[in-house]
Amino acid sequence: MNLSGSGHSSSGSRERKNSIYENTEVDVIDDEDLADVDDDISLGNSVESGTGVVRVRIGGKEEEYIDDPIVEDIMGSADERLTKKTTFPAMRVAVCVIGVTLLLSIIIGASLNVKKIVEKKRIEGIIEDRTSAFEFDDRDEYVESIVDETAEVETIDAEWGENDTTFWENEIPLGNEDMFPLAIENYLADPRLQHFDSRYETPLFFQVPFVGGIFQSYMTACSKKVLASNHRLDGDDAMKIHLENDHSYVNVDLSTRQGIENAADQGLIESGLADVIVSNHLHFTTSTLLDSRHKGRLFTALRHPVDRAITEYHYVVSTSKDFYVKTMSLKEFVSSELTDKNWVTRFLINKRQVPLVQEDLQLAKEILRRRCLVGLHEKIELSINLFEQYFGWTAIKLRTSENFHDSCKHEIMMLEESRARDIYAHVKDIDAAVYEKVVKLNNFDMELYWYAHDLFEDQQSWFGSNS
């Protein structure tokens, strides 16, 4: 048999091998007799391919020879396969890790998006119900003290609710009856006198900042009432009605004591120009503009003190030109001198500067109970309906639209909801420390608000059953 050298050998190598193999019996090993190398690589024996293993018998002794080039090819192939064997699993692991990471990112991102959508819908639902994004479930902390106060009155039965008594009917005990202001007692009508007569009485809206704006908008835009408030023309002192954005106002300013005196001197009430008078100076307005012959019918709208503080903060930082104020956080604002402190209680009893005591809170409650129709910002539509029913403000219908009144109310509600979204987008959720700070600064207003909340419920029921 003629043995050909490996295709990888040099010519010198072939010559040396030929000299060795002369007169030698050579046996070429077939494929099936090859041993596996490294358990993975099988050797071939094709002479034409230049690979082979030979067994050589020299002088009766049989030995095996494998060409070095063949070994190099075999080991190189083995190394290559081993490298692929270790590289491919590593690549697969890396791909799997990347894939899992991407999948987790997608899942987490989708989860966060779902949470955002759910949270947005939750906030939208709150805003639609309350025209505010914030809820404060702290009523139970104040109800017990309110019930205890009403139970102290001798004319009330031992248990709350017995004989169909209500908060509205239960007198708030005062340390001294002389505490009740004479002008409030004599010049404002008892709200339970349902027969309102505009010839002898004028509605007086006690304007609480960051609460009453939407109610004024309703009165002027939807019920087409002429308001005497703070819309005075510059450089014009004439007592007359003028238009602002198609809303009617008397040319006076009842936001200041000087403005109230000027309106009284010009005979605002006697002129009959105003359908409603609006002021935050309850006592001075009542004593200066009204009397026993022409009384006022007091009504107002209140708001949860923390919610009102948030709205006040948003308004101040949004409108201020002072860089320090514009960049204030809510926490900084409620700790500053810019925030109100028990505003409603102070203005109801006309005690602006000196410290408040428990008797002051009692008086504020009793003024609301005896002389005020109460609305709530968190229940705007129900409050508007109550005011309409009480004052007999019928729906205004234009020739072009039979549903103008309802459409108008819907529009101003949408504007208030839009404002609530803007406030929430700026403020987001408030933490416990800020909440506690506002509550502490408005401890009397907190209790007064929840008392007014119960009055509102009672007044709705009372007018519903007596209409």
RAWO-V839080 format. One record per residue. N is the residue number from 1. PHI is phi in degrees with one decimal (* if undefined). D_LAST is the distance of its C-alpha to the last C-alpha in Angstrom with 2 decimals. Layout:
# RAWO-V839080
n->N phi->PHI d_last->D_LAST
n->N phi->PHI d_last->D_LAST
This chain:
# RAWO-V839080
n->1 phi->* d_last->127.68
n->2 phi->-89.7 d_last->127.10
n->3 phi->-95.1 d_last->124.43
n->4 phi->-96.3 d_last->122.63
n->5 phi->-74.8 d_last->121.14
n->6 phi->-65.3 d_last->117.48
n->7 phi->-64.8 d_last->116.04
n->8 phi->-95.0 d_last->114.86
n->9 phi->-91.2 d_last->118.49
n->10 phi->-80.7 d_last->120.85
n->11 phi->-65.9 d_last->124.27
n->12 phi->-61.8 d_last->126.05
n->13 phi->-62.9 d_last->124.02
n->14 phi->-63.7 d_last->124.98
n->15 phi->-66.1 d_last->128.67
n->16 phi->-62.4 d_last->128.60
n->17 phi->-63.9 d_last->126.86
n->18 phi->-62.5 d_last->129.37
n->19 phi->-69.2 d_last->132.20
n->20 phi->-71.3 d_last->130.63
n->21 phi->-84.1 d_last->129.97
n->22 phi->-63.9 d_last->133.49
n->23 phi->52.9 d_last->135.21
n->24 phi->-118.2 d_last->132.03
n->25 phi->-83.4 d_last->130.28
n->26 phi->-115.5 d_last->126.63
n->27 phi->-118.2 d_last->123.97
n->28 phi->-85.4 d_last->120.64
n->29 phi->-83.0 d_last->117.70
n->30 phi->-76.6 d_last->115.44
n->31 phi->-56.0 d_last->111.61
n->32 phi->-69.0 d_last->111.11
n->33 phi->-96.3 d_last->113.16
n->34 phi->-72.6 d_last->111.22
n->35 phi->-89.4 d_last->109.43
n->36 phi->-72.3 d_last->105.76
n->37 phi->-109.1 d_last->105.29
n->38 phi->57.3 d_last->102.40
n->39 phi->62.8 d_last->101.05
n->40 phi->-131.6 d_last->99.59
n->41 phi->-112.6 d_last->102.37
n->42 phi->-101.4 d_last->105.16
n->43 phi->-92.3 d_last->108.37
n->44 phi->-98.1 d_last->110.00
n->45 phi->-130.8 d_last->113.74
n->46 phi->-69.4 d_last->114.05
n->47 phi->-64.4 d_last->117.16
n->48 phi->-63.4 d_last->116.01
n->49 phi->-81.9 d_last->112.83
n->50 phi->84.4 d_last->114.82
n->51 phi->-121.0 d_last->113.50
n->52 phi->172.8 d_last->115.53
n->53 phi->-124.7 d_last->116.77
n->54 phi->-124.4 d_last->120.48
n->55 phi->-110.6 d_last->122.62
n->56 phi->-116.1 d_last->126.17
n->57 phi->-106.9 d_last->129.23
n->58 phi->-124.1 d_last->131.94
n->59 phi->58.0 d_last->135.13
n->60 phi->82.6 d_last->133.61
n->61 phi->-107.9 d_last->130.59
n->62 phi->-99.0 d_last->127.21
n->63 phi->-137.2 d_last->124.53
n->64 phi->-102.3 d_last->121.17
n->65 phi->-131.0 d_last->120.49
n->66 phi->-127.6 d_last->117.27
n->67 phi->-58.7 d_last->117.39
n->68 phi->-54.5 d_last->115.64
n->69 phi->-58.4 d_last->113.86
n->70 phi->-65.7 d_last->112.49
n->71 phi->-59.3 d_last->111.22
n->72 phi->-60.3 d_last->109.60
n->73 phi->-62.3 d_last->107.85
n->74 phi->-64.3 d_last->106.76
n->75 phi->-67.9 d_last->105.45
n->76 phi->-62.1 d_last->103.77
n->77 phi->-64.3 d_last->102.04
n->78 phi->-64.1 d_last->101.10
n->79 phi->-60.3 d_last->99.72
n->80 phi->-63.2 d_last->97.73
n->81 phi->-69.8 d_last->96.26
n->82 phi->-64.8 d_last->95.57
n->83 phi->-62.3 d_last->93.86
n->84 phi->-62.9 d_last->91.72
n->85 phi->-64.3 d_last->91.06
n->86 phi->-85.6 d_last->89.72
n->87 phi->-74.5 d_last->88.05
n->88 phi->-59.3 d_last->86.11
n->89 phi->-61.0 d_last->84.31
n->90 phi->-63.0 d_last->83.45
n->91 phi->-65.1 d_last->82.10
n->92 phi->-63.9 d_last->80.12
n->93 phi->-63.1 d_last->78.65
n->94 phi->-61.9 d_last->77.77
n->95 phi->-61.4 d_last->76.16
n->96 phi->-63.4 d_last->74.22
n->97 phi->-61.3 d_last->73.05
n->98 phi->-62.1 d_last->71.97
n->99 phi->-62.3 d_last->70.25
n->100 phi->-63.2 d_last->68.41
n->101 phi->-61.0 d_last->67.42
n->102 phi->-62.4 d_last->66.09
n->103 phi->-62.7 d_last->64.25
n->104 phi->-62.9 d_last->62.71
n->105 phi->-62.0 d_last->61.74
n->106 phi->-63.6 d_last->60.05
n->107 phi->-64.1 d_last->58.26
n->108 phi->-64.1 d_last->57.20
n->109 phi->-60.6 d_last->56.16
n->110 phi->-63.6 d_last->54.15
n->111 phi->-63.2 d_last->52.58
n->112 phi->-64.6 d_last->51.66
n->113 phi->-63.2 d_last->50.23
n->114 phi->-62.5 d_last->48.15
n->115 phi->-61.9 d_last->46.92
n->116 phi->-62.9 d_last->46.07
n->117 phi->-64.4 d_last->44.19
n->118 phi->-62.8 d_last->42.28
n->119 phi->-64.4 d_last->41.51
n->120 phi->-62.3 d_last->40.43
n->121 phi->-65.2 d_last->38.05
n->122 phi->-63.7 d_last->36.68
n->123 phi->-64.0 d_last->36.11
n->124 phi->-60.9 d_last->34.59
n->125 phi->-64.1 d_last->32.16
n->126 phi->-63.8 d_last->31.15
n->127 phi->-62.4 d_last->30.80
n->128 phi->-65.2 d_last->28.57
n->129 phi->-82.1 d_last->26.24
n->130 phi->-121.9 d_last->26.42
n->131 phi->55.1 d_last->28.03
n->132 phi->-160.1 d_last->30.79
n->133 phi->-89.8 d_last->33.84
n->134 phi->-111.6 d_last->33.82
n->135 phi->-121.2 d_last->32.27
n->136 phi->-133.6 d_last->32.62
n->137 phi->-94.5 d_last->32.05
n->138 phi->-121.7 d_last->32.71
n->139 phi->-60.1 d_last->29.52
n->140 phi->-59.6 d_last->31.33
n->141 phi->-72.3 d_last->33.73
n->142 phi->-118.4 d_last->31.13
n->143 phi->-63.8 d_last->28.71
n->144 phi->-59.5 d_last->31.30
n->145 phi->-68.2 d_last->31.83
n->146 phi->-65.2 d_last->28.13
n->147 phi->-63.9 d_last->27.77
n->148 phi->-61.3 d_last->31.01
n->149 phi->-65.0 d_last->29.83
n->150 phi->-67.5 d_last->26.68
n->151 phi->-71.4 d_last->28.81
n->152 phi->-75.2 d_last->31.18
n->153 phi->-72.3 d_last->28.84
n->154 phi->-64.9 d_last->30.01
n->155 phi->-79.2 d_last->26.66
n->156 phi->-99.3 d_last->25.67
n->157 phi->-68.2 d_last->26.88
n->158 phi->-62.0 d_last->29.73
n->159 phi->-110.5 d_last->27.96
n->160 phi->-62.0 d_last->25.08
n->161 phi->94.3 d_last->22.02
n->162 phi->-67.8 d_last->23.27
n->163 phi->59.4 d_last->20.92
n->164 phi->59.2 d_last->17.94
n->165 phi->-74.2 d_last->18.59
n->166 phi->-132.6 d_last->17.72
n->167 phi->-58.6 d_last->19.51
n->168 phi->-64.8 d_last->16.99
n->169 phi->-89.2 d_last->17.82
n->170 phi->-88.6 d_last->21.49
n->171 phi->-65.4 d_last->23.58
n->172 phi->-87.4 d_last->26.24
n->173 phi->-68.7 d_last->29.61
n->174 phi->-111.0 d_last->31.54
n->175 phi->-61.1 d_last->35.27
n->176 phi->-151.9 d_last->34.93
n->177 phi->-61.6 d_last->31.92
n->178 phi->-66.0 d_last->33.83
n->179 phi->-64.5 d_last->33.22
n->180 phi->-70.4 d_last->29.71
n->181 phi->-63.3 d_last->30.24
n->182 phi->-64.2 d_last->30.06
n->183 phi->-63.1 d_last->28.86
n->184 phi->-65.6 d_last->25.90
n->185 phi->-67.1 d_last->25.17
n->186 phi->-96.2 d_last->25.67
n->187 phi->-108.5 d_last->24.81
n->188 phi->-117.1 d_last->21.61
n->189 phi->-75.7 d_last->18.35
n->190 phi->-64.5 d_last->16.52
n->191 phi->-63.9 d_last->13.71
n->192 phi->-80.8 d_last->11.56
n->193 phi->-82.6 d_last->11.81
n->194 phi->-70.9 d_last->8.73
n->195 phi->-80.4 d_last->10.55
n->196 phi->-76.5 d_last->12.86
n->197 phi->-125.1 d_last->15.93
n->198 phi->-66.3 d_last->18.49
n->199 phi->-72.1 d_last->21.25
n->200 phi->-122.0 d_last->21.33
n->201 phi->-139.5 d_last->19.83
n->202 phi->-127.2 d_last->20.73
n->203 phi->-61.6 d_last->19.21
n->204 phi->-118.0 d_last->21.89
n->205 phi->-93.8 d_last->22.30
n->206 phi->-77.9 d_last->24.56
n->207 phi->-83.7 d_last->26.78
n->208 phi->-96.5 d_last->28.26
n->209 phi->-56.2 d_last->31.34
n->210 phi->66.1 d_last->31.34
n->211 phi->-135.0 d_last->27.60
n->212 phi->-82.2 d_last->25.89
n->213 phi->-57.5 d_last->27.98
n->214 phi->-66.0 d_last->25.98
n->215 phi->-72.6 d_last->22.76
n->216 phi->-64.2 d_last->24.85
n->217 phi->-59.7 d_last->26.15
n->218 phi->-60.9 d_last->22.74
n->219 phi->-63.3 d_last->21.80
n->220 phi->-80.6 d_last->25.16
n->221 phi->-82.7 d_last->25.95
n->222 phi->-96.4 d_last->22.78
n->223 phi->-95.5 d_last->20.47
n->224 phi->56.2 d_last->23.68
n->225 phi->-87.9 d_last->22.92
n->226 phi->-88.8 d_last->25.95
n->227 phi->-104.3 d_last->26.53
n->228 phi->-103.4 d_last->28.80
n->229 phi->-134.2 d_last->30.11
n->230 phi->-124.8 d_last->33.71
n->231 phi->-97.7 d_last->34.76
n->232 phi->-106.7 d_last->37.53
n->233 phi->-75.6 d_last->40.44
n->234 phi->-67.5 d_last->43.85
n->235 phi->72.2 d_last->46.06
n->236 phi->-135.4 d_last->43.51
n->237 phi->-100.5 d_last->41.93
n->238 phi->-66.3 d_last->40.44
n->239 phi->-78.7 d_last->36.79
n->240 phi->-157.4 d_last->35.53
n->241 phi->-96.4 d_last->33.37
n->242 phi->-133.8 d_last->35.20
n->243 phi->-106.1 d_last->34.61
n->244 phi->-133.0 d_last->35.24
n->245 phi->53.5 d_last->35.13
n->246 phi->68.5 d_last->33.01
n->247 phi->-108.3 d_last->30.42
n->248 phi->-99.8 d_last->30.00
n->249 phi->-137.0 d_last->30.80
n->250 phi->-82.4 d_last->31.88
n->251 phi->-77.0 d_last->35.48
n->252 phi->-140.6 d_last->35.00
n->253 phi->-131.1 d_last->35.32
n->254 phi->-96.9 d_last->32.91
n->255 phi->-91.1 d_last->34.37
n->256 phi->-129.9 d_last->37.20
n->257 phi->-63.0 d_last->37.64
n->258 phi->-62.8 d_last->40.06
n->259 phi->-64.7 d_last->37.66
n->260 phi->-66.7 d_last->34.91
n->261 phi->-63.0 d_last->37.50
n->262 phi->-62.1 d_last->38.62
n->263 phi->-64.9 d_last->35.10
n->264 phi->-65.8 d_last->34.75
n->265 phi->-63.1 d_last->38.17
n->266 phi->-87.4 d_last->37.25
n->267 phi->73.7 d_last->34.11
n->268 phi->-56.5 d_last->31.51
n->269 phi->-66.1 d_last->28.50
n->270 phi->-64.5 d_last->30.13
n->271 phi->-66.6 d_last->30.95
n->272 phi->70.9 d_last->27.35
n->273 phi->-72.9 d_last->28.53
n->274 phi->-93.5 d_last->26.19
n->275 phi->-79.3 d_last->22.58
n->276 phi->-143.3 d_last->22.54
n->277 phi->-105.7 d_last->25.23
n->278 phi->-127.5 d_last->26.36
n->279 phi->-161.2 d_last->28.78
n->280 phi->-96.5 d_last->29.94
n->281 phi->-92.0 d_last->31.42
n->282 phi->-59.0 d_last->28.40
n->283 phi->-68.3 d_last->30.33
n->284 phi->-68.7 d_last->32.71
n->285 phi->-63.2 d_last->30.14
n->286 phi->-63.4 d_last->27.97
n->287 phi->-74.8 d_last->31.04
n->288 phi->-94.9 d_last->32.77
n->289 phi->-96.7 d_last->30.22
n->290 phi->-107.8 d_last->27.60
n->291 phi->-155.0 d_last->28.06
n->292 phi->-71.3 d_last->26.46
n->293 phi->-84.3 d_last->26.22
n->294 phi->-130.3 d_last->24.50
n->295 phi->-91.6 d_last->22.47
n->296 phi->-110.6 d_last->21.14
n->297 phi->-112.5 d_last->17.88
n->298 phi->-81.4 d_last->19.30
n->299 phi->-144.8 d_last->18.34
n->300 phi->-155.8 d_last->20.77
n->301 phi->-134.9 d_last->21.71
n->302 phi->-116.5 d_last->24.25
n->303 phi->-143.9 d_last->26.73
n->304 phi->-54.3 d_last->29.05
n->305 phi->-55.0 d_last->32.06
n->306 phi->-70.2 d_last->34.64
n->307 phi->-62.7 d_last->32.88
n->308 phi->-66.3 d_last->32.55
n->309 phi->-63.8 d_last->36.24
n->310 phi->-64.1 d_last->37.29
n->311 phi->-65.5 d_last->35.52
n->312 phi->-60.8 d_last->37.08
n->313 phi->-57.5 d_last->40.45
n->314 phi->-60.7 d_last->40.27
n->315 phi->-64.7 d_last->39.39
n->316 phi->-63.6 d_last->42.17
n->317 phi->-72.0 d_last->44.92
n->318 phi->-80.1 d_last->43.97
n->319 phi->-107.6 d_last->44.11
n->320 phi->-69.8 d_last->46.82
n->321 phi->-98.7 d_last->50.30
n->322 phi->-83.4 d_last->51.90
n->323 phi->-60.6 d_last->53.72
n->324 phi->-62.2 d_last->53.33
n->325 phi->-68.9 d_last->49.55
n->326 phi->-62.4 d_last->49.27
n->327 phi->-100.1 d_last->51.18
n->328 phi->-66.8 d_last->49.32
n->329 phi->-84.6 d_last->48.06
n->330 phi->-60.1 d_last->44.67
n->331 phi->-62.0 d_last->46.63
n->332 phi->-67.3 d_last->48.55
n->333 phi->-63.9 d_last->45.51
n->334 phi->-70.9 d_last->43.60
n->335 phi->-96.9 d_last->46.85
n->336 phi->-99.3 d_last->47.32
n->337 phi->-81.7 d_last->46.18
n->338 phi->-79.2 d_last->44.03
n->339 phi->-84.9 d_last->41.17
n->340 phi->-73.0 d_last->38.28
n->341 phi->-135.8 d_last->38.23
n->342 phi->53.6 d_last->35.07
n->343 phi->-58.9 d_last->33.86
n->344 phi->-63.4 d_last->30.19
n->345 phi->-60.5 d_last->31.11
n->346 phi->-62.8 d_last->33.81
n->347 phi->-76.9 d_last->31.81
n->348 phi->-69.0 d_last->28.84
n->349 phi->-103.7 d_last->31.28
n->350 phi->62.1 d_last->33.80
n->351 phi->-130.8 d_last->36.66
n->352 phi->-83.4 d_last->38.37
n->353 phi->-109.5 d_last->41.90
n->354 phi->-71.1 d_last->42.65
n->355 phi->-58.9 d_last->42.11
n->356 phi->-89.0 d_last->38.77
n->357 phi->-126.5 d_last->38.62
n->358 phi->-59.1 d_last->36.19
n->359 phi->-62.2 d_last->34.88
n->360 phi->-66.5 d_last->33.84
n->361 phi->-64.9 d_last->31.65
n->362 phi->-59.6 d_last->30.07
n->363 phi->-65.8 d_last->29.34
n->364 phi->-59.9 d_last->27.83
n->365 phi->-64.4 d_last->25.39
n->366 phi->-70.3 d_last->24.48
n->367 phi->-63.5 d_last->23.91
n->368 phi->-62.5 d_last->21.41
n->369 phi->-65.6 d_last->19.70
n->370 phi->-79.4 d_last->19.67
n->371 phi->-129.9 d_last->19.18
n->372 phi->-130.0 d_last->18.14
n->373 phi->-89.8 d_last->15.37
n->374 phi->-108.6 d_last->17.34
n->375 phi->-116.2 d_last->18.02
n->376 phi->-129.4 d_last->20.94
n->377 phi->-64.9 d_last->23.69
n->378 phi->-72.6 d_last->24.24
n->379 phi->-132.7 d_last->20.74
n->380 phi->-61.7 d_last->20.68
n->381 phi->-63.8 d_last->18.66
n->382 phi->-64.0 d_last->15.78
n->383 phi->-66.1 d_last->16.06
n->384 phi->-61.4 d_last->16.14
n->385 phi->-60.9 d_last->13.02
n->386 phi->-64.2 d_last->11.29
n->387 phi->-63.7 d_last->13.11
n->388 phi->-60.4 d_last->12.33
n->389 phi->-65.4 d_last->8.56
n->390 phi->-66.8 d_last->9.23
n->391 phi->-94.3 d_last->12.06
n->392 phi->73.5 d_last->11.20
n->393 phi->-80.5 d_last->14.26
n->394 phi->-80.3 d_last->14.64
n->395 phi->-64.1 d_last->17.35
n->396 phi->-89.4 d_last->20.81
n->397 phi->-119.2 d_last->23.06
n->398 phi->-93.4 d_last->26.78
n->399 phi->-61.0 d_last->29.25
n->400 phi->-78.5 d_last->31.06
n->401 phi->-155.9 d_last->28.18
n->402 phi->-71.4 d_last->24.96
n->403 phi->-106.5 d_last->23.95
n->404 phi->-56.7 d_last->24.87
n->405 phi->-59.4 d_last->21.61
n->406 phi->-65.7 d_last->21.53
n->407 phi->-64.5 d_last->25.29
n->408 phi->-63.7 d_last->25.13
n->409 phi->-61.3 d_last->22.82
n->410 phi->-63.7 d_last->25.18
n->411 phi->-65.6 d_last->28.15
n->412 phi->-70.6 d_last->27.13
n->413 phi->-66.5 d_last->26.31
n->414 phi->-64.4 d_last->29.81
n->415 phi->-64.7 d_last->31.32
n->416 phi->-69.6 d_last->29.85
n->417 phi->-66.3 d_last->31.10
n->418 phi->-62.7 d_last->34.47
n->419 phi->-63.5 d_last->34.60
n->420 phi->-63.3 d_last->33.91
n->421 phi->-65.2 d_last->36.83
n->422 phi->-62.6 d_last->39.09
n->423 phi->-64.1 d_last->38.34
n->424 phi->-65.9 d_last->39.04
n->425 phi->-62.1 d_last->42.20
n->426 phi->-84.4 d_last->43.45
n->427 phi->-93.8 d_last->42.46
n->428 phi->60.5 d_last->42.50
n->429 phi->-74.3 d_last->41.85
n->430 phi->-102.8 d_last->42.17
n->431 phi->-88.3 d_last->44.46
n->432 phi->-62.5 d_last->43.82
n->433 phi->-64.8 d_last->45.76
n->434 phi->-66.5 d_last->43.59
n->435 phi->-57.3 d_last->40.38
n->436 phi->-62.2 d_last->41.77
n->437 phi->-64.0 d_last->42.89
n->438 phi->-64.9 d_last->39.47
n->439 phi->-61.5 d_last->37.83
n->440 phi->-64.7 d_last->40.50
n->441 phi->-70.4 d_last->40.08
n->442 phi->-123.1 d_last->36.29
n->443 phi->-61.2 d_last->36.14
n->444 phi->-73.8 d_last->33.64
n->445 phi->-64.5 d_last->31.41
n->446 phi->-60.9 d_last->31.46
n->447 phi->-69.0 d_last->30.07
n->448 phi->-64.0 d_last->27.57
n->449 phi->-61.1 d_last->26.33
n->450 phi->-70.9 d_last->25.72
n->451 phi->-67.1 d_last->24.01
n->452 phi->-63.2 d_last->21.67
n->453 phi->-59.9 d_last->21.25
n->454 phi->-70.3 d_last->19.93
n->455 phi->-60.4 d_last->17.63
n->456 phi->-57.0 d_last->16.17
n->457 phi->-62.4 d_last->15.60
n->458 phi->-65.0 d_last->14.02
n->459 phi->-65.6 d_last->11.65
n->460 phi->-60.1 d_last->10.51
n->461 phi->-65.0 d_last->10.07
n->462 phi->-65.1 d_last->8.46
n->463 phi->-71.8 d_last->5.61
n->464 phi->-65.6 d_last->5.60
n->465 phi->-86.5 d_last->5.84
n->466 phi->-112.0 d_last->3.80
n->467 phi->-85.2 d_last->0.00
